[in-house]
Amino acid sequence: MATQTSRDNLTPLLIVALGLLLVVSMGSTIAEAKKKPKKLSFFMFIAVQNNSFLDNPKGQFTSVLSGEGPVTPQPFAFANLHTFDNPLSKVMSLADQADRVGRVQGWYGNCGQSTLTLCLAQTFAYNDSVYAGTLSLLGSGVASYPVKYAPIVGGTGDFAFCRGVAEQSRVFNAIVNSEENSWFHYNITLKY
């Protein structure tokens, strides 16, 4: 009979312990869910070949031609590949380090034979002091379209397991010191 009584006393204690464990695990899940951003907005700067705005005096460009088609020149630069490492900012300026939110690195290749079409493979290393992690984009679009869309296919950190769509529009373009300088605005919508 003593064995049955001790079991009866343990049952409410076990129920309370399991309840506390459930509440704690739900609390951490809710905290993680609050940390997941649904939208991001930022600017990307790109300088093809030479640029004096960057902090690194040896880094005279953010994008460079890294491969060409076997027969040059091709219409629409078909088969050309560029490698890039571009800064990201909250505003269209690189002057204040506090405005920087990361970098985007990857490749874009000219994949259209009848129109200038770019295929993009890029990873955003993002950190705005609220959210931090990476986002990966893979897609293609006609270069002359004022707004281009590409899928976000995954992420890490605060963006782990994300999917979404990146909307990109060029908001500034100029030739400076024989190089093409451009600013692009990104609006990214994410789901988890």
C-alpha positions as CSV (number, residue, x, y, z in Angstrom):
1,M,0.0,0.0,0.0
2,A,2.9,2.4,0.7
3,T,4.1,2.0,-2.9
4,Q,0.7,3.0,-4.3
5,T,0.7,6.1,-2.0
6,S,4.1,7.3,-3.1
7,R,3.1,6.9,-6.8
8,D,0.0,8.9,-6.1
9,N,2.1,11.7,-4.6
10,L,4.5,11.7,-7.6
11,T,1.8,12.0,-10.2
12,P,0.9,15.6,-9.5
13,L,4.6,16.5,-9.2
14,L,5.3,14.9,-12.6
15,I,2.3,16.7,-14.2
16,V,3.6,20.1,-12.9
17,A,7.2,19.3,-14.1
18,L,5.9,18.4,-17.6
19,G,3.8,21.5,-17.6
20,L,6.7,23.7,-16.7
21,L,8.8,22.1,-19.4
22,L,6.1,22.7,-22.0
23,V,5.8,26.4,-21.0
24,V,9.6,26.9,-21.1
25,S,9.8,25.3,-24.6
26,M,6.9,27.3,-25.9
27,G,8.5,30.5,-24.5
28,S,11.7,29.8,-26.4
29,T,9.8,29.0,-29.6
30,I,7.8,32.3,-29.3
31,A,11.0,34.2,-28.7
32,E,12.6,32.7,-31.8
33,A,9.4,33.4,-33.8
34,K,9.6,37.1,-32.8
35,K,13.2,37.3,-34.0
36,K,12.3,36.2,-37.6
37,P,12.1,39.2,-39.9
38,K,9.3,39.3,-42.4
39,K,10.6,42.2,-44.5
40,L,14.0,43.8,-45.2
41,S,14.9,47.0,-47.1
42,F,18.4,48.2,-47.9
43,F,20.7,49.5,-50.7
44,M,23.5,47.8,-52.5
45,F,26.4,49.7,-54.1
46,I,28.3,48.2,-57.1
47,A,31.3,49.6,-58.9
48,V,32.4,47.7,-62.0
49,Q,36.3,47.7,-62.2
50,N,37.5,50.8,-60.2
51,N,36.1,52.7,-57.3
52,S,37.6,55.2,-54.8
53,F,34.7,55.2,-52.4
54,L,35.6,51.9,-50.6
55,D,37.5,51.8,-47.4
56,N,40.1,49.3,-48.7
57,P,42.6,51.3,-50.8
58,K,43.6,48.1,-52.6
59,G,40.0,47.2,-53.4
60,Q,39.4,49.4,-56.5
61,F,36.2,47.7,-57.6
62,T,33.3,45.7,-56.2
63,S,32.7,43.7,-59.4
64,V,35.1,42.3,-61.9
65,L,34.8,40.4,-65.2
66,S,36.0,36.9,-64.2
67,G,35.1,34.9,-67.2
68,E,34.3,35.4,-70.9
69,G,32.6,33.3,-73.6
70,P,34.9,31.4,-75.9
71,V,34.0,33.7,-78.8
72,T,34.1,37.4,-78.1
73,P,32.3,39.6,-78.5
74,Q,29.0,37.9,-78.2
75,P,25.7,39.8,-78.5
76,F,24.5,40.9,-75.1
77,A,27.9,39.8,-73.7
78,F,26.5,36.2,-73.6
79,A,28.6,33.8,-71.4
80,N,30.4,36.6,-69.5
81,L,30.7,36.1,-65.8
82,H,31.3,38.7,-63.1
83,T,32.4,38.1,-59.5
84,F,31.3,40.7,-56.9
85,D,31.6,41.7,-53.3
86,N,29.3,44.7,-52.8
87,P,28.5,46.7,-49.6
88,L,25.0,47.0,-48.2
89,S,23.7,50.1,-46.5
90,K,20.6,51.5,-44.9
91,V,21.0,54.6,-47.1
92,M,22.5,55.5,-50.5
93,S,25.9,56.4,-49.0
94,L,29.0,54.6,-47.8
95,A,30.3,57.6,-45.8
96,D,29.0,56.5,-42.4
97,Q,30.1,53.0,-41.2
98,A,27.0,53.0,-38.9
99,D,24.7,52.8,-42.0
100,R,26.4,49.6,-43.2
101,V,24.2,46.4,-42.9
102,G,26.5,43.9,-44.5
103,R,27.8,42.6,-47.9
104,V,26.5,40.6,-50.8
105,Q,28.9,38.3,-52.6
106,G,28.5,36.0,-55.6
107,W,28.3,35.9,-59.3
108,Y,26.2,37.2,-62.1
109,G,26.4,35.8,-65.6
110,N,25.0,37.0,-68.9
111,C,22.7,34.2,-69.8
112,G,20.5,35.7,-72.5
113,Q,21.3,35.4,-76.3
114,S,18.4,37.6,-77.5
115,T,18.3,40.2,-74.7
116,L,20.7,41.2,-71.8
117,T,19.6,38.8,-69.1
118,L,21.6,38.2,-65.9
119,C,21.6,35.0,-63.9
120,L,22.3,35.7,-60.2
121,A,23.8,33.6,-57.5
122,Q,24.4,35.7,-54.4
123,T,24.6,35.5,-50.6
124,F,23.7,38.4,-48.5
125,A,25.7,38.5,-45.2
126,Y,23.3,40.8,-43.3
127,N,23.7,42.4,-39.8
128,D,21.8,45.5,-38.9
129,S,22.2,45.1,-35.1
130,V,18.6,43.7,-34.9
131,Y,18.9,40.8,-37.4
132,A,22.0,38.8,-38.4
133,G,22.6,35.9,-40.7
134,T,22.8,35.1,-44.4
135,L,20.2,35.0,-47.2
136,S,20.8,33.2,-50.5
137,L,19.3,34.4,-53.8
138,L,19.2,32.4,-57.0
139,G,17.4,33.7,-60.1
140,S,17.6,35.5,-63.4
141,G,16.1,38.6,-64.9
142,V,16.2,40.9,-67.9
143,A,18.6,43.7,-67.1
144,S,16.5,46.5,-68.6
145,Y,13.4,45.8,-66.5
146,P,13.0,48.6,-64.0
147,V,12.1,46.1,-61.2
148,K,13.4,42.6,-61.1
149,Y,12.3,39.7,-58.8
150,A,14.3,36.7,-57.7
151,P,13.7,33.9,-55.2
152,I,15.3,33.8,-51.8
153,V,16.1,30.1,-51.4
154,G,17.3,29.9,-47.8
155,G,19.3,31.4,-45.0
156,T,21.1,31.1,-41.8
157,G,21.1,32.8,-38.3
158,D,17.9,34.9,-37.9
159,F,17.0,33.9,-41.5
160,A,17.3,30.1,-41.0
161,F,14.8,28.1,-43.1
162,C,13.5,31.2,-44.9
163,R,12.0,31.4,-48.3
164,G,11.0,34.6,-50.1
165,V,11.2,37.0,-52.9
166,A,13.7,39.8,-53.5
167,E,12.5,42.9,-55.4
168,Q,15.4,44.8,-56.9
169,S,15.4,48.2,-58.6
170,R,18.3,50.4,-59.8
171,V,17.9,53.8,-58.3
172,F,21.2,55.4,-59.5
173,N,23.7,54.9,-62.3
174,A,26.6,57.0,-63.5
175,I,30.0,56.6,-65.1
176,V,32.7,57.9,-62.7
177,N,36.4,57.7,-63.6
178,S,35.7,55.3,-66.5
179,E,33.7,52.9,-64.2
180,E,30.0,52.2,-63.9
181,N,28.7,53.0,-60.4
182,S,25.2,52.0,-59.4
183,W,22.9,51.8,-56.4
184,F,20.2,49.2,-56.2
185,H,17.3,49.2,-53.7
186,Y,16.2,45.8,-52.3
187,N,12.9,45.0,-50.7
188,I,12.8,41.4,-49.5
189,T,9.7,39.6,-48.2
190,L,10.4,36.4,-46.2
191,K,8.4,33.4,-44.9
192,Y,9.5,30.6,-42.6
